Amino acid sequence: MKCDCHIHIFMDGRNYRSAHDRHLDGVDESCIRSHFEEYKKRGITYVRDGGDHLFVSLKAKELAAEYGIVYRTPVFAIHKKGHYGSIVGRAFDNMKEFAGLVKEVRRLGGDFIKIMTTGIMDFQCAGTITGERLDFSEVKEMVHIAHEEGFAVMSHTNGAEGVREAALAGVDSVEHGNYQDEDSLQALKDSKAVWVPTLVTVRNLQKSGRFPRQEIEKIMVTQNRAVKKAYEMGLFMASGTDAGAYMVFHGESLKQEWEAFEGILEDKEAAAECLHSGNREIIKRF
């Protein structure tokens, strides 16, 4: 089964604002269908969305079976007010509000919970993450609440300490996970969380001209090193592209993600075995 374990169906890989605005007056079904056609064309039959605040992924869940796609969505991601995440979700101020949003996901028919524990990479300056990460106590309580409601937890997390704490808190998958070190990788291994590195999110920016190429290459080097070490340590890793992000196009980016893994591990069979194993874990848990 070909799997893209991290996409955003409401985005188009070109312009976030215009893609977002297509759905302001109601979900644009034609947009969803065009993206699903790209997945179907390439034989991709499992897709896990990262959510949005416009209910586009919820509509996509209704349509996916027409294209032979098993589709999973959190409906919207959940972030703390004042922290990164409004681009794809809804905010909470305290744990009572967080629990209310978890129940809202259940009411709407969501498949899992997505939380945002850190910001994103600053592509202008390698090694830097935007914003402030959540406290470990908050992340642990968020995961506990979601698990108590019977949901698996997808965690948008960057930075070694952020990943380590997400793993210790018990998340089921870590998305992106840039700038890791051996301690964070060991925490992932011990927790058996699946790491979805979304390599093409950075790789496809090399020729975009939007960011300094040398900074993009530095980010790639650190992620390549971490993926290779993770493989040597026997971590679960899965194929997710962040499709819909800038320069990451629905359908075609999955092949690019696999090629990135193959290049890092320098062995197509090893990459395939690794990703199939991680993908199976994602399918089983989410």
Buried (B, 14 or more C-beta within 10 A) or exposed (E): EBBBBBBBBBBBBEEBEEBBEBBEEEBBBEBBBEBBEBBBEBEBBBBBBBBBBBBBBBBBBEBBEEBEBEBBBBBBBBBBEEBBBBBBBBBBEEEEBBBEBBEBBBEBEBBBBBBBBBBBBBBEEBEBBEBEBBEBEBBBBBBBBBBEEEBBBBBBBBBBBBBBBBBBBBBBBBBBBBBBBEEBBBBBBEBEBBBBBBBBBBBBBEEEEEBEEEBBEBBBEBBBEBBBBBBEEEBBBBBBBBBBBBBBBBBBBBBBBBBBBBBBBEBEEBBBEBBEBBBBBBBEBB
